[in-house]
């Protein structure tokens, strides 16, 4: 029975969540499995990967073959590197202390790369927000200036249309009595 380390899909439509499982290669994707060794959530940024390191390492040493996606996840967590180093111990090329030292150096450099990538993403996000805010402010100022110019033109046009008031000193008596009387019915 060839064992595979692969993903079993769960979650909603367009919101996948995967379990990392060890299963018989003939079993269906989301069907029967031997053991669950972790989980993977690609929806979060960065993707969340939780793997039981010891279980994954033991299954690799027993001969379970990971799928391509799971292989990349195991590479990110260092399981495949540790398995490679332990094969060197079996062949006599390395000692246990050298394996632990090399693995700890790899873990430290991997964490540093992850921190750098995370800080770069945060900085890019902040810079993008600042540039979008500056562009929006510029557009709003242009709109405000255009509106002020339009309002100034309308006010000037309204003042130009106003007729100057002419002053008459006295009205003749005839015009004063010629006021219309209410209609009689």
C-alpha positions as a LaTeX table, in Angstrom:
\begin{tabular}{lrrr}
\hline
Residue & $x$ (\AA) & $y$ (\AA) & $z$ (\AA) \\
\hline
Unk1 & 0.00 & 0.00 & 0.00 \\
Unk2 & 1.87 & 3.13 & $-1.20$ \\
Unk3 & 1.22 & 6.06 & 1.14 \\
Unk4 & 0.94 & 9.65 & $-0.05$ \\
Unk5 & 1.14 & 12.88 & 1.90 \\
Unk6 & $-1.45$ & 15.12 & 0.26 \\
Unk7 & $-4.10$ & 17.77 & 0.78 \\
Unk8 & $-7.75$ & 17.10 & 1.64 \\
Unk9 & $-9.99$ & 20.04 & 0.77 \\
Unk10 & $-12.49$ & 21.50 & 3.21 \\
Unk11 & $-14.17$ & 24.88 & 3.59 \\
Unk12 & $-16.71$ & 26.79 & 1.56 \\
Unk13 & $-16.83$ & 27.59 & $-2.10$ \\
Unk14 & $-14.05$ & 30.09 & $-2.93$ \\
Unk15 & $-12.79$ & 29.80 & 0.69 \\
Unk16 & $-10.68$ & 26.62 & 0.67 \\
Unk17 & $-9.06$ & 25.17 & 3.74 \\
Unk18 & $-6.91$ & 22.07 & 3.46 \\
Unk19 & $-5.84$ & 19.32 & 5.84 \\
Unk20 & $-2.46$ & 17.75 & 5.22 \\
Unk21 & $-3.07$ & 14.02 & 5.48 \\
Unk22 & $-1.29$ & 10.75 & 4.95 \\
Unk23 & $-3.51$ & 8.49 & 2.83 \\
Unk24 & $-3.42$ & 5.46 & 0.64 \\
Unk25 & $-2.71$ & 6.62 & $-2.89$ \\
Unk26 & $-5.81$ & 4.78 & $-4.13$ \\
Unk27 & $-8.18$ & 6.57 & $-1.72$ \\
Unk28 & $-10.23$ & 9.55 & $-2.98$ \\
Unk29 & $-9.00$ & 13.08 & $-2.36$ \\
Unk30 & $-11.36$ & 13.92 & 0.51 \\
Unk31 & $-11.99$ & 10.33 & 1.51 \\
Unk32 & $-10.40$ & 7.90 & 3.93 \\
Unk33 & $-6.96$ & 8.80 & 5.29 \\
Unk34 & $-4.47$ & 7.23 & 7.67 \\
Unk35 & $-3.41$ & 10.26 & 9.72 \\
Unk36 & $-3.84$ & 14.02 & 9.69 \\
Unk37 & $-0.49$ & 15.76 & 10.15 \\
Unk38 & $-1.33$ & 19.42 & 9.59 \\
Unk39 & $-3.39$ & 22.12 & 7.91 \\
Unk40 & $-2.96$ & 24.73 & 5.21 \\
Unk41 & $-5.03$ & 27.89 & 4.72 \\
Unk42 & $-4.16$ & 29.69 & 1.47 \\
Unk43 & $-6.78$ & 32.41 & 1.98 \\
Unk44 & $-4.83$ & 34.28 & 4.65 \\
Unk45 & $-1.97$ & 36.60 & 3.72 \\
Unk46 & 0.62 & 35.12 & 4.13 \\
Unk47 & $-0.78$ & 31.60 & 3.90 \\
Unk48 & $-1.11$ & 29.76 & 7.21 \\
Unk49 & 0.77 & 26.46 & 7.36 \\
Unk50 & 0.61 & 24.25 & 10.44 \\
Unk51 & 2.50 & 20.95 & 10.29 \\
Unk52 & 3.32 & 18.44 & 13.00 \\
Unk53 & 7.03 & 18.35 & 12.21 \\
Unk54 & 7.80 & 15.02 & 13.87 \\
Unk55 & 4.88 & 13.15 & 12.29 \\
Unk56 & 5.70 & 14.49 & 8.82 \\
Unk57 & 9.37 & 13.56 & 9.23 \\
Unk58 & 8.53 & 10.05 & 10.41 \\
Unk59 & 6.18 & 9.49 & 7.46 \\
Unk60 & 8.85 & 10.69 & 5.04 \\
Unk61 & 11.36 & 8.30 & 6.60 \\
Unk62 & 8.83 & 5.46 & 6.24 \\
Unk63 & 8.64 & 6.17 & 2.50 \\
Unk64 & 5.45 & 8.23 & 2.08 \\
Unk65 & 5.63 & 10.39 & $-1.04$ \\
Unk66 & 4.36 & 13.98 & $-0.87$ \\
Unk67 & 2.42 & 15.56 & $-3.72$ \\
Unk68 & 3.93 & 18.61 & $-5.41$ \\
Unk69 & 1.95 & 21.11 & $-3.34$ \\
Unk70 & 2.67 & 19.34 & $-0.06$ \\
Unk71 & 6.34 & 19.07 & $-1.06$ \\
Unk72 & 6.53 & 22.85 & $-1.35$ \\
Unk73 & 4.85 & 23.25 & 2.05 \\
Unk74 & 7.28 & 20.76 & 3.63 \\
Unk75 & 10.17 & 22.64 & 2.03 \\
Unk76 & 8.96 & 25.89 & 3.58 \\
Unk77 & 8.84 & 24.32 & 7.04 \\
Unk78 & 12.18 & 22.52 & 6.66 \\
Unk79 & 10.89 & 18.95 & 6.98 \\
Unk80 & 12.50 & 17.84 & 3.71 \\
Unk81 & 15.80 & 19.52 & 4.64 \\
Unk82 & 15.86 & 17.77 & 8.02 \\
Unk83 & 15.07 & 14.44 & 6.28 \\
Unk84 & 17.96 & 15.07 & 3.88 \\
Unk85 & 20.36 & 15.79 & 6.74 \\
Unk86 & 19.27 & 12.67 & 8.63 \\
Unk87 & 19.99 & 10.56 & 5.53 \\
Unk88 & 23.53 & 11.96 & 5.73 \\
Unk89 & 23.77 & 10.70 & 9.32 \\
Unk90 & 22.76 & 7.20 & 8.21 \\
Unk91 & 25.49 & 7.26 & 5.56 \\
Unk92 & 28.08 & 8.50 & 8.06 \\
Unk93 & 28.71 & 11.85 & 6.36 \\
Unk94 & 27.39 & 13.92 & 9.31 \\
Unk95 & 26.91 & 13.62 & 13.04 \\
Unk96 & 23.74 & 14.41 & 15.00 \\
Unk97 & 25.32 & 17.62 & 16.37 \\
Unk98 & 26.21 & 18.83 & 12.88 \\
Unk99 & 22.69 & 18.07 & 11.70 \\
Unk100 & 21.16 & 20.08 & 14.54 \\
Unk101 & 23.58 & 22.98 & 14.00 \\
Unk102 & 22.90 & 23.13 & 10.23 \\
Unk103 & 19.18 & 22.84 & 10.76 \\
Unk104 & 19.13 & 25.63 & 13.38 \\
Unk105 & 21.12 & 27.89 & 11.01 \\
Unk106 & 18.63 & 27.15 & 8.26 \\
Unk107 & 15.69 & 27.90 & 10.58 \\
Unk108 & 17.24 & 31.23 & 11.62 \\
Unk109 & 17.87 & 32.30 & 8.02 \\
Unk110 & 14.38 & 31.17 & 6.99 \\
Unk111 & 12.75 & 33.18 & 9.78 \\
Unk112 & 14.82 & 36.22 & 8.81 \\
Unk113 & 13.68 & 35.92 & 5.18 \\
Unk114 & 10.08 & 35.64 & 6.32 \\
Unk115 & 10.40 & 38.72 & 8.55 \\
Unk116 & 12.00 & 40.70 & 5.72 \\
Unk117 & 9.26 & 39.71 & 3.30 \\
Unk118 & 6.57 & 40.55 & 5.84 \\
Unk119 & 8.06 & 43.95 & 6.66 \\
Unk120 & 8.46 & 44.69 & 2.93 \\
Unk121 & 4.79 & 43.83 & 2.35 \\
Unk122 & 3.75 & 46.11 & 5.21 \\
Unk123 & 5.93 & 48.95 & 3.92 \\
Unk124 & 4.56 & 48.53 & 0.39 \\
Unk125 & 1.02 & 48.56 & 1.76 \\
Unk126 & 1.67 & 51.77 & 3.72 \\
Unk127 & 3.34 & 53.47 & 0.73 \\
Unk128 & 0.49 & 52.46 & $-1.54$ \\
Unk129 & $-2.05$ & 53.87 & 0.91 \\
Unk130 & $-0.10$ & 57.14 & 1.16 \\
Unk131 & 0.15 & 57.51 & $-2.61$ \\
Unk132 & $-3.56$ & 56.76 & $-3.08$ \\
Unk133 & $-4.41$ & 59.32 & $-0.38$ \\
Unk134 & $-2.18$ & 61.94 & $-2.02$ \\
Unk135 & $-3.76$ & 61.29 & $-5.42$ \\
Unk136 & $-7.26$ & 61.52 & $-3.94$ \\
Unk137 & $-6.36$ & 64.78 & $-2.16$ \\
Unk138 & $-5.05$ & 66.22 & $-5.42$ \\
Unk139 & $-8.26$ & 65.27 & $-7.26$ \\
Unk140 & $-10.40$ & 66.75 & $-4.46$ \\
Unk141 & $-8.43$ & 70.02 & $-4.56$ \\
Unk142 & $-8.86$ & 70.22 & $-8.34$ \\
Unk143 & $-12.60$ & 69.63 & $-7.97$ \\
Unk144 & $-12.84$ & 72.29 & $-5.25$ \\
Unk145 & $-10.93$ & 74.81 & $-7.41$ \\
Unk146 & $-13.17$ & 74.11 & $-10.41$ \\
Unk147 & $-16.28$ & 74.51 & $-8.25$ \\
Unk148 & $-15.00$ & 77.79 & $-6.77$ \\
Unk149 & $-14.24$ & 79.11 & $-10.27$ \\
Unk150 & $-17.73$ & 78.14 & $-11.47$ \\
Unk151 & $-19.36$ & 79.77 & $-8.44$ \\
Unk152 & $-17.31$ & 82.94 & $-8.98$ \\
Unk153 & $-18.48$ & 83.12 & $-12.62$ \\
Unk154 & $-22.12$ & 82.66 & $-11.56$ \\
Unk155 & $-21.85$ & 85.39 & $-8.92$ \\
Unk156 & $-20.24$ & 87.76 & $-11.44$ \\
Unk157 & $-22.97$ & 86.99 & $-13.97$ \\
Unk158 & $-25.66$ & 87.62 & $-11.36$ \\
Unk159 & $-24.14$ & 91.01 & $-10.48$ \\
Unk160 & $-23.94$ & 91.97 & $-14.17$ \\
Unk161 & $-27.61$ & 91.14 & $-14.73$ \\
Unk162 & $-28.80$ & 93.36 & $-11.88$ \\
Unk163 & $-30.22$ & 96.65 & $-13.24$ \\
Unk164 & $-29.11$ & 99.87 & $-11.67$ \\
Unk165 & $-31.88$ & 101.40 & $-9.55$ \\
Unk166 & $-33.22$ & 104.69 & $-10.98$ \\
Unk167 & $-34.61$ & 107.23 & $-8.57$ \\
Unk168 & $-37.71$ & 109.22 & $-9.55$ \\
Unk169 & $-38.47$ & 112.25 & $-7.53$ \\
Unk170 & $-42.23$ & 112.68 & $-7.87$ \\
Unk171 & $-45.03$ & 111.06 & $-9.73$ \\
Unk172 & $-47.67$ & 113.13 & $-11.43$ \\
Unk173 & $-51.07$ & 113.20 & $-9.77$ \\
Unk174 & $-52.79$ & 111.53 & $-12.68$ \\
Unk175 & $-50.65$ & 108.44 & $-12.46$ \\
Unk176 & $-51.26$ & 108.17 & $-8.77$ \\
Unk177 & $-55.04$ & 107.97 & $-9.23$ \\
Unk178 & $-54.85$ & 105.65 & $-12.16$ \\
Unk179 & $-54.31$ & 102.68 & $-9.92$ \\
Unk180 & $-56.56$ & 99.85 & $-10.88$ \\
Unk181 & $-59.59$ & 99.34 & $-8.87$ \\
Unk182 & $-60.77$ & 95.86 & $-7.98$ \\
Unk183 & $-63.13$ & 94.35 & $-10.51$ \\
Unk184 & $-66.77$ & 94.37 & $-9.53$ \\
Unk185 & $-68.81$ & 91.38 & $-10.13$ \\
\hline
\end{tabular}
